[in-house]
Amino acid sequence: MSEAGVGFPKALVGIILLFFSANFFIHGCKSTESAYVDDVQFEVVDSLLGLPYFAGEPQLSIRPPSNYYAIADSLFGPLEVGLAQTMVSKSEIDLLQCYADSNFSAYMLIMSKEQLRLDSDTAGFFGRYFTSLIASYGGDNVLNNEFFVGTVFVKQFIYTENQTVHLHLFCMQPGNAALEIHYLTPHAKYQNMLRVIESSIGSLTPFNKEQR
C-alpha cells in the first residue's frame, strides 16, 4: 500500500508500542475447551464499512469500519517490532495493514500468519497460545470460540484489558496462510461499535488473485 494513508504523530508511535506491549496477549482462557458454532450469520451493513482490503497470500478480503483510516506504511516497521516483542513465541509479525479511527483510540490490525495453516498443527498452536495466556494473566477474562463465516474457518477470542476490548481472530481456508484480524476498541465505545465490527467480520470473503 502507498504512503497515502494516515500517519501517526511521532509521539503516538511510542505510546502505541507501549500499548501493545501491555495488551497484545492478555489474561487467560476460561477454558481450554472452545465453543463451536457451525456457521455464524453476520449482518453485513454496507453503509458501516469501507472498501475491502485484499490479503494476497491468505486470499481473503475484509472490509474495515467506514470511519477508520489506513495508517501509512512507513509506521509498519516499528509497529511490527513492538508487536513481535510482546509475542510469547517471539515469532515474526507480518503486519499487512492497520486502520484507526480519527481519534486514534480504536484500531483494526490485519496480519498474515504464515506458519499457521489448516493443514498444520492448529490444535497445538492454539493450545500453546492459551496456555501462555493462562500462565501470564490468569484464566478468568478470555472467551474463545470457533465458527465459519461462509467457507472461512475462524478462531476467535475476546478479552478486556485497561478499558480496551480486544477481538482477535485467526481466519483460515485450506491451502493458505492464516489471516489475523485484531480489533481494539475502547470499552466505552464497544457497544456502539459492536454492530460495525460484526459487519466487518461478516465481510470476510475468499477470492482468487485473478478476481482482483
TORTORTI-83677 format. One record per residue (C-alpha): residue number from 0; residue in one letter; chain; x negated, y, z. Coordinates in Angstrom, 1 decimal, always signed. Each point is the difference from the previous one (the first is absolute). Layout:
! TORTORTI-83677
<n=NUM	res=a	chain=A	X=X	Y=Y	Z=Z>
...
//
This chain:
! TORTORTI-83677
<n=0	res=m	chain=A	X=+0.0	Y=+0.0	Z=+0.0>
<n=1	res=s	chain=A	X=-1.2	Y=+3.5	Z=-0.7>
<n=2	res=e	chain=A	X=-1.0	Y=+2.7	Z=+2.5>
<n=3	res=a	chain=A	X=+3.3	Y=+1.7	Z=-0.6>
<n=4	res=g	chain=A	X=+1.4	Y=-1.3	Z=+3.3>
<n=5	res=v	chain=A	X=+0.5	Y=+1.8	Z=+3.2>
<n=6	res=g	chain=A	X=-3.3	Y=+0.4	Z=+2.0>
<n=7	res=f	chain=A	X=-0.3	Y=-0.1	Z=+3.8>
<n=8	res=p	chain=A	X=-1.5	Y=+3.1	Z=+1.7>
<n=9	res=k	chain=A	X=-3.5	Y=-1.0	Z=+1.0>
<n=10	res=a	chain=A	X=+0.7	Y=+0.0	Z=+3.7>
<n=11	res=l	chain=A	X=+2.9	Y=-2.4	Z=-0.5>
<n=12	res=v	chain=A	X=-2.2	Y=-2.7	Z=-1.5>
<n=13	res=g	chain=A	X=-1.7	Y=-0.6	Z=+3.4>
<n=14	res=i	chain=A	X=+3.4	Y=+0.1	Z=+1.8>
<n=15	res=i	chain=A	X=+1.4	Y=-2.7	Z=-2.4>
<n=16	res=l	chain=A	X=-3.1	Y=-2.2	Z=+0.4>
<n=17	res=l	chain=A	X=+0.4	Y=+0.2	Z=+3.8>
<n=18	res=f	chain=A	X=+3.7	Y=-0.6	Z=-0.4>
<n=19	res=f	chain=A	X=-0.6	Y=-3.2	Z=-2.0>
<n=20	res=s	chain=A	X=-2.7	Y=-1.1	Z=+2.5>
<n=21	res=a	chain=A	X=+2.6	Y=+0.1	Z=+2.8>
<n=22	res=n	chain=A	X=+3.0	Y=-1.3	Z=-2.0>
<n=23	res=f	chain=A	X=-0.7	Y=-2.2	Z=-3.0>
<n=24	res=f	chain=A	X=+0.0	Y=-3.4	Z=+1.9>
<n=25	res=i	chain=A	X=+2.1	Y=+0.5	Z=+3.1>
<n=26	res=h	chain=A	X=+1.6	Y=-2.1	Z=+2.7>
<n=27	res=g	chain=A	X=+0.9	Y=-3.6	Z=-0.2>
<n=28	res=c	chain=A	X=+2.7	Y=-2.1	Z=-1.5>
<n=29	res=k	chain=A	X=+3.0	Y=-1.0	Z=+2.1>
<n=30	res=s	chain=A	X=-0.3	Y=-3.5	Z=-1.5>
<n=31	res=t	chain=A	X=-2.3	Y=-1.8	Z=-2.3>
<n=32	res=e	chain=A	X=+3.3	Y=-1.3	Z=-1.6>
<n=33	res=s	chain=A	X=+1.3	Y=+2.2	Z=-2.8>
<n=34	res=a	chain=A	X=+3.6	Y=+0.7	Z=-0.7>
<n=35	res=y	chain=A	X=+0.7	Y=-1.1	Z=-3.6>
<n=36	res=v	chain=A	X=+2.7	Y=+1.4	Z=-2.3>
<n=37	res=d	chain=A	X=+0.2	Y=-1.5	Z=-3.4>
<n=38	res=d	chain=A	X=+0.9	Y=+3.1	Z=-1.9>
<n=39	res=v	chain=A	X=+0.5	Y=+3.5	Z=+1.3>
<n=40	res=q	chain=A	X=+2.1	Y=+2.4	Z=-1.9>
<n=41	res=f	chain=A	X=-1.2	Y=+3.6	Z=+0.3>
<n=42	res=e	chain=A	X=+2.1	Y=+2.8	Z=-1.4>
<n=43	res=v	chain=A	X=-2.2	Y=+2.0	Z=-2.4>
<n=44	res=v	chain=A	X=+1.1	Y=+3.6	Z=-0.2>
<n=45	res=d	chain=A	X=-1.7	Y=+1.7	Z=-2.9>
<n=46	res=s	chain=A	X=+0.4	Y=+3.5	Z=+1.3>
<n=47	res=l	chain=A	X=-2.0	Y=-1.0	Z=+3.1>
<n=48	res=l	chain=A	X=-3.0	Y=-1.2	Z=-1.9>
<n=49	res=g	chain=A	X=-2.8	Y=+1.3	Z=-2.2>
<n=50	res=l	chain=A	X=-1.6	Y=-1.4	Z=-3.0>
<n=51	res=p	chain=A	X=-1.3	Y=-3.6	Z=+0.2>
<n=52	res=y	chain=A	X=-3.7	Y=-0.8	Z=+0.8>
<n=53	res=f	chain=A	X=-1.3	Y=-3.0	Z=-2.1>
<n=54	res=a	chain=A	X=-2.6	Y=-2.1	Z=+1.8>
<n=55	res=g	chain=A	X=-1.9	Y=-1.8	Z=-2.8>
<n=56	res=e	chain=A	X=-1.4	Y=-3.2	Z=+1.6>
<n=57	res=p	chain=A	X=+2.9	Y=-0.8	Z=+2.3>
<n=58	res=q	chain=A	X=+2.2	Y=+0.8	Z=-3.1>
<n=59	res=l	chain=A	X=+2.6	Y=+1.7	Z=+2.3>
<n=60	res=s	chain=A	X=+1.5	Y=+3.4	Z=-0.1>
<n=61	res=i	chain=A	X=+1.6	Y=+1.9	Z=+2.8>
<n=62	res=r	chain=A	X=+1.5	Y=+3.5	Z=+0.4>
<n=63	res=p	chain=A	X=-0.9	Y=+2.4	Z=+2.8>
<n=64	res=p	chain=A	X=+2.5	Y=+2.3	Z=+1.8>
<n=65	res=s	chain=A	X=+0.9	Y=+2.9	Z=-2.2>
<n=66	res=n	chain=A	X=-1.3	Y=+2.6	Z=+2.5>
<n=67	res=y	chain=A	X=-3.5	Y=-1.7	Z=+0.2>
<n=68	res=y	chain=A	X=-3.0	Y=+1.3	Z=-2.0>
<n=69	res=a	chain=A	X=-2.9	Y=-1.9	Z=-1.4>
<n=70	res=i	chain=A	X=-3.3	Y=+0.6	Z=+1.8>
<n=71	res=a	chain=A	X=-3.1	Y=+1.0	Z=-2.0>
<n=72	res=d	chain=A	X=-2.3	Y=-2.9	Z=-0.9>
<n=73	res=s	chain=A	X=-3.0	Y=+1.9	Z=+1.4>
<n=74	res=l	chain=A	X=+1.3	Y=-0.9	Z=+3.5>
<n=75	res=f	chain=A	X=+0.3	Y=-3.7	Z=-0.6>
<n=76	res=g	chain=A	X=-3.7	Y=-0.7	Z=+0.9>
<n=77	res=p	chain=A	X=+0.1	Y=+1.3	Z=+3.6>
<n=78	res=l	chain=A	X=+3.5	Y=-1.5	Z=+0.5>
<n=79	res=e	chain=A	X=-1.2	Y=-3.5	Z=-1.1>
<n=80	res=v	chain=A	X=-3.0	Y=+0.2	Z=+2.3>
<n=81	res=g	chain=A	X=+2.2	Y=+1.0	Z=+3.0>
<n=82	res=l	chain=A	X=+2.5	Y=-2.7	Z=-0.8>
<n=83	res=a	chain=A	X=-2.6	Y=-2.7	Z=-0.4>
<n=84	res=q	chain=A	X=-1.5	Y=+0.9	Z=+3.4>
<n=85	res=t	chain=A	X=+3.3	Y=-0.7	Z=+1.7>
<n=86	res=m	chain=A	X=+0.4	Y=-3.5	Z=-1.5>
<n=87	res=v	chain=A	X=-0.9	Y=-2.8	Z=+2.3>
<n=88	res=s	chain=A	X=-1.4	Y=-1.9	Z=-2.9>
<n=89	res=k	chain=A	X=-1.9	Y=+3.1	Z=-1.3>
<n=90	res=s	chain=A	X=+1.2	Y=-0.9	Z=-3.4>
<n=91	res=e	chain=A	X=-0.3	Y=+2.4	Z=-2.9>
<n=92	res=i	chain=A	X=+3.0	Y=+2.3	Z=-0.6>
<n=93	res=d	chain=A	X=+1.1	Y=+0.7	Z=-3.5>
<n=94	res=l	chain=A	X=+2.2	Y=+3.0	Z=+0.3>
<n=95	res=l	chain=A	X=+1.9	Y=+0.5	Z=-3.3>
<n=96	res=q	chain=A	X=+2.2	Y=+2.9	Z=+0.9>
<n=97	res=c	chain=A	X=+1.0	Y=+2.1	Z=+3.0>
<n=98	res=y	chain=A	X=+3.1	Y=+2.2	Z=+0.3>
<n=99	res=a	chain=A	X=+0.9	Y=+2.5	Z=+2.7>
<n=100	res=d	chain=A	X=+2.9	Y=+2.3	Z=+0.8>
<n=101	res=s	chain=A	X=-0.5	Y=+3.8	Z=-0.2>
<n=102	res=n	chain=A	X=-0.8	Y=+0.2	Z=+3.7>
<n=103	res=f	chain=A	X=-2.6	Y=-2.9	Z=-0.1>
<n=104	res=s	chain=A	X=+2.0	Y=-1.6	Z=+2.7>
<n=105	res=a	chain=A	X=+1.3	Y=-3.1	Z=-1.9>
<n=106	res=y	chain=A	X=-2.0	Y=-2.2	Z=-2.3>
<n=107	res=m	chain=A	X=+0.3	Y=-2.9	Z=-2.5>
<n=108	res=l	chain=A	X=-3.2	Y=-1.9	Z=-0.7>
<n=109	res=i	chain=A	X=-0.3	Y=-2.4	Z=-3.0>
<n=110	res=m	chain=A	X=-2.9	Y=-2.5	Z=+0.2>
<n=111	res=s	chain=A	X=-1.2	Y=-3.1	Z=-1.8>
<n=112	res=k	chain=A	X=-0.8	Y=-3.1	Z=+2.0>
<n=113	res=e	chain=A	X=-2.1	Y=-2.0	Z=-2.5>
<n=114	res=q	chain=A	X=-0.8	Y=-2.8	Z=+2.4>
<n=115	res=l	chain=A	X=+3.7	Y=-0.6	Z=+0.9>
<n=116	res=r	chain=A	X=+2.0	Y=-2.0	Z=-2.6>
<n=117	res=l	chain=A	X=+3.0	Y=-2.3	Z=+0.2>
<n=118	res=d	chain=A	X=-2.2	Y=-2.9	Z=-1.0>
<n=119	res=s	chain=A	X=-2.6	Y=+0.8	Z=+2.7>
<n=120	res=d	chain=A	X=+0.2	Y=-0.7	Z=+3.8>
<n=121	res=t	chain=A	X=+2.7	Y=+2.6	Z=+0.7>
<n=122	res=a	chain=A	X=+1.1	Y=-1.8	Z=+3.2>
<n=123	res=g	chain=A	X=-3.5	Y=+0.1	Z=+1.3>
<n=124	res=f	chain=A	X=-0.5	Y=+3.6	Z=-0.9>
<n=125	res=f	chain=A	X=+3.2	Y=+1.1	Z=+1.7>
<n=126	res=g	chain=A	X=-0.7	Y=-2.2	Z=+3.0>
<n=127	res=r	chain=A	X=-3.4	Y=+1.6	Z=+0.5>
<n=128	res=y	chain=A	X=+1.6	Y=+3.4	Z=-0.5>
<n=129	res=f	chain=A	X=+2.6	Y=-0.5	Z=+2.7>
<n=130	res=t	chain=A	X=-2.5	Y=-1.6	Z=+2.3>
<n=131	res=s	chain=A	X=-2.2	Y=+3.1	Z=-0.2>
<n=132	res=l	chain=A	X=+2.9	Y=+2.3	Z=+0.6>
<n=133	res=i	chain=A	X=+1.1	Y=-1.9	Z=+3.1>
<n=134	res=a	chain=A	X=-3.6	Y=-0.2	Z=+1.3>
<n=135	res=s	chain=A	X=-0.5	Y=+3.7	Z=-0.5>
<n=136	res=y	chain=A	X=+3.3	Y=+1.6	Z=+0.9>
<n=137	res=g	chain=A	X=+2.4	Y=-2.5	Z=+1.7>
<n=138	res=g	chain=A	X=+2.9	Y=-1.8	Z=-1.4>
<n=139	res=d	chain=A	X=+3.2	Y=+2.0	Z=+0.6>
<n=140	res=n	chain=A	X=+0.2	Y=+2.8	Z=-2.6>
<n=141	res=v	chain=A	X=-0.3	Y=-1.7	Z=-3.5>
<n=142	res=l	chain=A	X=+2.8	Y=-1.4	Z=-2.0>
<n=143	res=n	chain=A	X=-0.9	Y=-2.2	Z=-3.0>
<n=144	res=n	chain=A	X=+2.1	Y=-1.7	Z=-2.7>
<n=145	res=e	chain=A	X=-0.3	Y=-1.1	Z=-3.6>
<n=146	res=f	chain=A	X=+2.4	Y=+0.2	Z=-2.9>
<n=147	res=f	chain=A	X=+0.3	Y=+0.4	Z=-3.7>
<n=148	res=v	chain=A	X=+0.8	Y=+3.1	Z=-2.0>
<n=149	res=g	chain=A	X=+1.1	Y=-1.6	Z=-3.2>
<n=150	res=t	chain=A	X=-2.9	Y=-2.4	Z=-0.8>
<n=151	res=v	chain=A	X=-2.5	Y=+1.9	Z=+2.1>
<n=152	res=f	chain=A	X=-0.9	Y=-1.7	Z=+3.3>
<n=153	res=v	chain=A	X=-0.5	Y=+2.6	Z=+2.8>
<n=154	res=k	chain=A	X=-1.5	Y=-0.5	Z=+3.5>
<n=155	res=q	chain=A	X=+0.9	Y=+3.0	Z=+2.2>
<n=156	res=f	chain=A	X=-0.8	Y=+1.1	Z=+3.5>
<n=157	res=i	chain=A	X=+1.3	Y=+3.1	Z=+1.8>
<n=158	res=y	chain=A	X=-1.4	Y=+1.7	Z=+3.1>
<n=159	res=t	chain=A	X=-0.1	Y=+3.3	Z=+1.7>
<n=160	res=e	chain=A	X=-3.1	Y=+1.8	Z=+1.4>
<n=161	res=n	chain=A	X=-0.5	Y=+3.5	Z=+1.2>
<n=162	res=q	chain=A	X=+3.5	Y=+1.1	Z=-1.2>
<n=163	res=t	chain=A	X=-0.7	Y=-1.4	Z=-3.5>
<n=164	res=v	chain=A	X=+2.0	Y=-2.9	Z=-1.5>
<n=165	res=h	chain=A	X=-2.1	Y=-2.3	Z=-2.3>
<n=166	res=l	chain=A	X=+1.5	Y=-2.2	Z=-2.7>
<n=167	res=h	chain=A	X=-2.8	Y=-2.1	Z=-1.4>
<n=168	res=l	chain=A	X=+0.8	Y=-2.3	Z=-3.0>
<n=169	res=f	chain=A	X=-1.9	Y=-2.6	Z=-1.9>
<n=170	res=c	chain=A	X=+1.6	Y=-0.5	Z=-3.3>
<n=171	res=m	chain=A	X=-0.9	Y=-3.0	Z=-2.2>
<n=172	res=q	chain=A	X=+0.9	Y=-1.9	Z=-3.1>
<n=173	res=p	chain=A	X=-1.7	Y=-3.1	Z=-1.4>
<n=174	res=g	chain=A	X=-3.4	Y=+0.4	Z=-1.7>
<n=175	res=n	chain=A	X=-0.6	Y=+3.6	Z=+1.2>
<n=176	res=a	chain=A	X=-1.7	Y=+1.8	Z=+2.8>
<n=177	res=a	chain=A	X=+2.2	Y=+1.2	Z=+2.8>
<n=178	res=l	chain=A	X=+1.2	Y=+3.6	Z=+0.1>
<n=179	res=e	chain=A	X=+0.0	Y=+1.6	Z=+3.4>
<n=180	res=i	chain=A	X=+2.5	Y=+2.8	Z=+0.7>
<n=181	res=h	chain=A	X=-0.3	Y=+1.9	Z=+3.3>
<n=182	res=y	chain=A	X=+2.6	Y=+2.6	Z=+1.0>
<n=183	res=l	chain=A	X=-0.9	Y=+2.2	Z=+2.9>
<n=184	res=t	chain=A	X=+2.9	Y=+2.2	Z=+1.3>
<n=185	res=p	chain=A	X=+0.4	Y=+2.2	Z=+3.1>
<n=186	res=h	chain=A	X=+2.5	Y=-1.6	Z=+2.4>
<n=187	res=a	chain=A	X=+2.1	Y=+3.1	Z=+0.0>
<n=188	res=k	chain=A	X=+0.4	Y=-0.2	Z=-3.8>
<n=189	res=y	chain=A	X=+0.4	Y=-3.8	Z=-0.3>
<n=190	res=q	chain=A	X=+3.7	Y=-0.4	Z=+0.1>
<n=191	res=n	chain=A	X=+0.5	Y=+2.7	Z=-2.6>
<n=192	res=m	chain=A	X=-2.7	Y=-1.6	Z=-2.2>
<n=193	res=l	chain=A	X=+1.1	Y=-3.6	Z=+0.4>
<n=194	res=r	chain=A	X=+2.4	Y=+0.1	Z=-3.0>
<n=195	res=v	chain=A	X=-2.8	Y=+1.6	Z=-2.1>
<n=196	res=i	chain=A	X=-2.6	Y=-2.6	Z=+1.1>
<n=197	res=e	chain=A	X=+2.5	Y=-2.9	Z=-0.7>
<n=198	res=s	chain=A	X=+0.6	Y=+1.5	Z=-3.4>
<n=199	res=s	chain=A	X=-3.7	Y=+0.1	Z=-0.6>
<n=200	res=i	chain=A	X=-0.5	Y=-3.7	Z=+1.1>
<n=201	res=g	chain=A	X=+2.9	Y=-1.0	Z=-2.2>
<n=202	res=s	chain=A	X=-1.7	Y=+1.6	Z=-3.0>
<n=203	res=l	chain=A	X=-2.7	Y=-2.6	Z=+0.0>
<n=204	res=t	chain=A	X=-0.1	Y=-1.4	Z=-3.5>
<n=205	res=p	chain=A	X=-2.3	Y=-2.4	Z=-1.8>
<n=206	res=f	chain=A	X=-1.3	Y=+1.1	Z=-3.4>
<n=207	res=n	chain=A	X=-2.2	Y=-1.2	Z=-2.9>
<n=208	res=k	chain=A	X=-2.8	Y=+2.3	Z=-0.9>
<n=209	res=e	chain=A	X=+1.4	Y=+0.1	Z=-3.5>
<n=210	res=q	chain=A	X=+3.2	Y=+1.5	Z=+1.4>
<n=211	res=r	chain=A	X=-1.8	Y=+3.2	Z=+1.2>
//
